[in-house]
Amino acid sequence: MLSNFFLFDRRLITRFDLSLFFIALIIVGLGIFNLYSASVSLHAVGSVYKKQVYWLLLGIGLLLLGSFLNYSYLEQFGYFFYFFVIFLLILVFFQGKFISGSRRWLSLGLFNVQPSEFIKLSLIIILAKWFKNKFNPRGFSLFFLFIPGCFLIIPFVLIFLQPDLGSALLLVLIFFSLVFFVKVRFQTLFVLFFCAFLFSPLAWNYLLKDYQKDRVVHFLNPSIDPLGKGYQVLQSKIAVGSGKFFGKGYLKGTQSQLNFVPEKYTDFVFSVFCEEWGFTGALVLIFLYIGLLFRFLFITYSAKNSFGLLLGYGITALFFWQIIINIGMTIGLLPTVGITLPLFSYGGSSLAISLFCVGVMINIHIQKHIF
């Protein structure tokens, strides 16, 4: 029975993608060293740095599980996984833990988990399952997208109400990335964008909270309130710029060590790294992410079946959008929406699910050799 769930063939184990494995671990390792530096000034090493190490150990186990678990079972149990995470998202409203003004976490005693991190993968799985045998050379109609749209709307609303606008928008980006990949008709695309255009004023006036509107306004002009609502972005940009070409050195970043940079463990962790390692260090990290994404794409397009192809593309889109949005908001090119940098920012649920996703990509690579 276990041989059906796991890949035990020694010939297949030799196909384990070491390059992808080590790129991911290098990024995580750099992230942990960066978290140590960010937490030293607050004497919070035990609560941040060490916790991330513990989650890394669990994450490596999940990576290996994802690598040798037969990913066809992700397809078979896709609906169960999706609705189970939906249940957890609903449970957050009743049993969730408040942190920084949001109810996003479920307490499991020794640690907290964030269900919104798991819904990202479950949405990818269920959409890959739905689209896998439904390719249409003419493109999909708007009517055909109704059921996949429901898969998106349910978690989107639950996450938006936590409130967690960043994760909710990330689900939308994953959905449209997969929809564009499987091809939609031009008329369908036009209707979707037209509806989004009409809906924008309603969302601005009735759905977005005041602090979310402020983020957009102060993204356009942070100098309006440099010591208040524009503080985050301005301090982050100062930290990035002060690193110059080679950085100030490890543990020597004044913006981070003097706690001027807000959310320096999560949303703005990249600015801490840039201040200490400069443009050179930032370039190294970005090239590592580029290598990760290119490896993802190579594996995706060599998948042995359509489900593996869509699953790999969805995971690639997930990582791509998180990287682009986090770095973009850190340097002031995008509004602050609360998206962490995958494998690098502090967060147990995020690190665990990201490493599991890396394992799934390795799994797709391994299984292409099964004929």
C-alpha positions in Angstrom: 0.0 0.0 0.0 2.8 2.4 0.9 4.5 1.8 -2.4 1.5 3.4 -4.1 1.8 6.5 -2.0 5.5 6.9 -2.0 8.3 6.5 -4.6 10.7 3.8 -3.3 12.5 2.9 -6.6 16.2 3.5 -6.0 16.6 4.6 -9.6 14.1 7.3 -9.1 15.8 8.5 -5.8 18.9 9.1 -7.9 16.8 11.6 -9.9 16.4 13.8 -6.8 16.9 17.4 -7.9 19.9 18.4 -5.7 20.3 21.8 -7.4 16.7 22.9 -6.5 17.1 21.4 -3.0 20.3 23.4 -2.3 19.1 26.6 -3.8 16.1 26.5 -1.5 18.2 25.7 1.5 20.7 28.5 0.7 17.8 31.0 0.6 16.4 29.7 3.9 19.9 29.8 5.5 20.4 33.4 4.4 17.0 34.2 5.8 17.8 32.7 9.2 21.1 34.6 9.5 19.2 37.7 8.5 16.6 37.1 11.1 19.3 36.7 13.7 20.6 40.1 12.9 17.1 41.6 12.8 16.3 40.2 16.3 19.5 40.8 18.2 18.7 44.5 19.0 15.4 43.5 20.6 16.9 40.5 22.4 14.2 38.4 20.7 16.6 35.8 19.3 14.8 32.9 21.2 11.4 33.9 19.8 12.3 34.6 16.2 15.7 33.1 15.1 15.4 29.8 17.0 11.7 29.3 16.1 12.6 29.7 12.4 15.3 27.0 12.8 12.7 24.6 14.4 10.3 25.3 11.5 13.2 24.6 9.1 13.7 21.2 10.6 10.0 20.4 10.2 10.1 22.0 6.7 12.9 19.7 5.5 10.8 16.8 6.6 7.9 18.2 4.6 10.2 18.8 1.6 11.2 15.2 1.6 7.6 14.1 2.0 6.6 16.3 -0.9 9.5 14.8 -2.9 8.6 11.2 -2.5 4.9 11.3 -2.0 3.2 10.2 -5.3 1.7 13.6 -6.3 -1.2 11.9 -8.1 -2.6 11.5 -4.6 -2.6 15.3 -4.3 -5.0 15.2 -7.2 -7.2 12.4 -5.8 -7.5 14.1 -2.4 -7.6 17.7 -3.8 -11.2 18.4 -2.9 -10.8 17.0 0.6 -7.6 19.1 1.2 -9.4 22.2 -0.1 -12.5 21.9 2.0 -10.5 21.0 5.1 -8.5 24.2 4.8 -11.8 26.1 4.2 -13.0 24.6 7.5 -9.8 25.9 9.2 -10.4 29.4 7.7 -13.9 29.4 9.1 -12.6 28.1 12.5 -10.2 31.1 12.6 -13.3 33.4 13.1 -14.3 31.5 16.2 -11.0 30.2 17.7 -8.4 32.4 15.9 -5.7 34.2 17.8 -5.3 38.0 17.5 -1.9 39.2 16.5 -1.2 42.8 15.3 -4.9 43.6 15.0 -5.7 40.6 12.7 -7.3 37.2 13.5 -5.4 34.9 11.2 -3.8 32.2 13.4 -5.0 29.0 15.1 -3.1 28.1 18.3 -1.9 24.5 18.5 -0.3 24.9 21.9 3.4 25.2 21.3 3.0 27.0 18.0 0.5 28.9 15.8 -0.5 28.0 12.2 -1.9 30.3 9.6 -4.5 28.5 7.4 -4.3 31.2 4.7 -0.8 29.8 3.9 -2.2 26.4 3.2 -5.1 27.6 1.1 -2.7 28.9 -1.5 -1.4 25.4 -2.3 -4.9 23.8 -2.0 -6.3 26.3 -4.5 -3.5 25.4 -7.0 -4.2 21.7 -6.5 -8.0 22.0 -7.0 -7.6 24.3 -10.1 -5.0 22.0 -11.6 -7.4 19.1 -11.0 -10.3 21.0 -12.6 -8.4 22.2 -15.7 -6.3 19.2 -16.4 -8.6 17.5 -18.9 -10.5 20.5 -20.1 -8.1 22.2 -22.5 -9.9 24.2 -25.2 -8.0 25.4 -28.2 -10.5 28.2 -28.7 -10.1 29.3 -25.0 -12.6 29.1 -22.1 -15.8 31.0 -21.9 -16.9 33.0 -19.0 -19.6 30.4 -18.1 -17.0 27.7 -17.9 -15.0 29.8 -15.3 -18.0 29.9 -12.9 -17.1 26.9 -10.9 -13.3 27.6 -10.7 -14.3 31.2 -9.8 -16.3 29.8 -6.8 -13.1 27.9 -5.7 -11.4 31.3 -5.6 -14.2 33.5 -4.1 -14.9 31.3 -1.0 -11.3 31.5 0.4 -10.9 35.1 -0.9 -13.8 36.3 1.2 -12.8 34.4 4.3 -9.2 35.7 4.1 -10.2 39.3 3.2 -12.4 39.4 6.4 -9.6 38.4 8.7 -8.4 41.0 7.4 -5.5 39.9 5.2 -5.7 41.8 1.9 -2.3 40.6 0.8 -3.0 36.9 0.9 -6.5 37.4 -0.6 -5.0 39.3 -3.6 -2.4 36.6 -4.0 -5.1 34.0 -4.5 -6.5 36.2 -7.3 -3.1 36.4 -8.9 -2.7 32.6 -8.7 -6.2 32.1 -10.2 -5.6 34.4 -13.2 -2.1 33.1 -13.8 -3.6 29.6 -14.2 -6.6 30.9 -16.2 -4.2 32.7 -18.7 -2.1 29.6 -18.9 -4.9 27.3 -19.9 -6.2 30.1 -22.3 -9.4 32.1 -22.1 -11.3 33.8 -25.0 -10.7 37.4 -25.6 -14.4 38.2 -24.9 -14.1 36.5 -21.5 -10.9 38.5 -20.7 -12.6 41.7 -21.7 -15.7 41.0 -19.6 -13.5 40.1 -16.5 -11.5 43.3 -16.8 -14.6 45.5 -17.4 -16.2 44.0 -14.3 -13.1 44.6 -12.3 -13.1 48.2 -13.5 -16.7 48.7 -12.5 -16.2 47.0 -9.1 -13.1 49.0 -8.2 -15.0 52.1 -6.9 -17.3 50.0 -4.9 -14.4 48.1 -3.3 -12.6 51.4 -2.5 -15.7 53.0 -0.9 -17.3 50.1 0.8 -14.9 47.1 1.3 -11.4 48.5 1.9 -10.7 49.6 5.5 -9.3 53.0 6.1 -5.8 51.7 6.8 -5.8 49.8 3.5 -6.8 52.9 1.6 -4.0 54.8 3.4 -1.5 52.3 2.2 -2.4 53.0 -1.4 -2.5 56.8 -0.9 0.9 56.9 0.9 2.4 54.5 -1.6 1.7 57.2 -4.2 3.1 59.9 -2.0 4.8 58.6 1.2 6.0 62.2 2.1 2.4 63.2 3.0 2.8 61.7 6.5 6.5 60.7 6.8 6.3 60.0 10.6 2.9 58.3 10.4 1.3 56.3 7.7 4.2 56.8 5.2 6.7 55.7 7.8 7.0 52.1 6.8 7.9 52.6 3.2 10.2 55.6 3.8 12.2 53.8 6.5 12.5 50.7 4.3 13.7 52.7 1.3 16.2 54.5 3.6 17.5 51.1 4.8 17.8 49.8 1.3 19.6 52.9 0.0 21.9 53.2 2.9 23.4 49.8 2.2 24.9 51.3 -1.0 27.0 48.8 -3.0 28.6 46.5 -0.5 26.4 47.2 2.6 27.3 48.2 6.2 28.2 44.7 7.3 26.5 41.9 9.2 24.9 43.2 12.4 25.9 46.7 11.6 22.7 48.0 9.9 21.7 51.1 11.8 18.1 51.3 10.4 17.4 47.7 11.5 19.5 47.6 14.7 17.9 50.8 16.0 14.5 49.5 15.1 13.5 52.1 12.6 12.5 49.5 10.0 8.9 48.2 10.9 7.9 44.5 10.4 11.6 43.7 9.9 11.1 40.0 10.5 8.3 39.6 7.9 7.1 42.1 5.3 10.3 44.2 5.3 12.9 41.6 5.9 14.5 42.3 2.5 15.4 45.9 3.5 17.3 44.5 6.5 19.3 42.3 4.2 20.0 45.1 1.7 21.2 47.5 4.4 23.8 45.0 5.7 24.9 43.5 2.4 24.1 46.3 -0.1 23.4 46.0 -3.8 25.8 43.1 -4.1 24.0 41.0 -1.5 20.6 41.9 -2.9 21.7 40.9 -6.3 23.0 37.5 -5.0 19.6 36.9 -3.3 17.6 37.9 -6.4 19.7 35.6 -8.6 19.1 32.8 -6.2 15.3 33.4 -6.6 15.7 33.6 -10.4 17.5 30.3 -10.4 14.7 28.8 -8.2 12.0 30.1 -10.6 13.8 29.0 -13.8 14.3 25.5 -12.3 10.6 25.5 -11.4 9.7 26.3 -15.0 12.1 23.7 -16.5 10.5 21.0 -14.3 7.0 22.3 -15.0 7.4 22.0 -18.8 8.9 18.5 -18.5 6.1 17.2 -16.4 4.7 13.8 -17.5 1.0 14.7 -17.4 -1.3 17.8 -17.6 -2.0 17.7 -13.8 1.8 17.9 -13.1 2.1 20.7 -15.6 -0.6 22.8 -14.1 0.5 22.0 -10.5 4.1 23.1 -11.3 2.9 26.2 -13.1 0.7 27.2 -10.2 3.5 26.7 -7.6 5.8 28.8 -9.9 3.2 31.5 -10.1 2.8 31.5 -6.3 6.5 32.0 -5.7 6.9 34.5 -8.5 4.1 36.8 -7.3 5.3 36.7 -3.6 8.8 37.6 -4.6 7.7 40.4 -6.9 5.2 41.9 -4.5 7.4 41.7 -1.4 10.5 43.2 -3.0 8.4 45.8 -4.9 6.7 47.1 -1.7 10.1 47.0 0.2 11.6 49.5 -2.3 8.4 51.5 -2.8 7.4 50.3 -6.2 4.2 48.6 -4.9 1.8 49.4 -2.1 2.3 47.6 1.3 -0.1 44.6 1.3 1.5 42.2 3.8 3.1 39.6 1.6 6.2 37.8 3.0 9.3 36.8 1.0 9.1 33.0 0.5 11.7 30.9 2.3 13.3 34.1 3.7 10.8 35.9 5.9 9.9 34.8 9.4 6.8 32.6 9.6 6.5 28.9 10.4 3.4 28.2 8.2 4.9 30.1 5.3 8.2 28.3 5.5 6.7 24.9 6.0 4.3 25.2 3.0 7.0 26.8 0.8 9.4 23.9 1.5 6.7 21.4 0.9 6.0 23.1 -2.5 9.7 22.8 -3.3 9.4 19.1 -2.5 6.4 18.8 -4.8 8.4 20.3 -7.7 11.2 17.8 -7.0 8.5 15.1 -7.1 7.3 16.3 -10.5 10.9 16.1 -11.7 11.4 12.6 -10.3 8.1 11.2 -11.8 8.9 12.4 -15.3 11.2 9.4 -15.4 8.4 6.9 -14.8 7.1 5.5 -18.0 
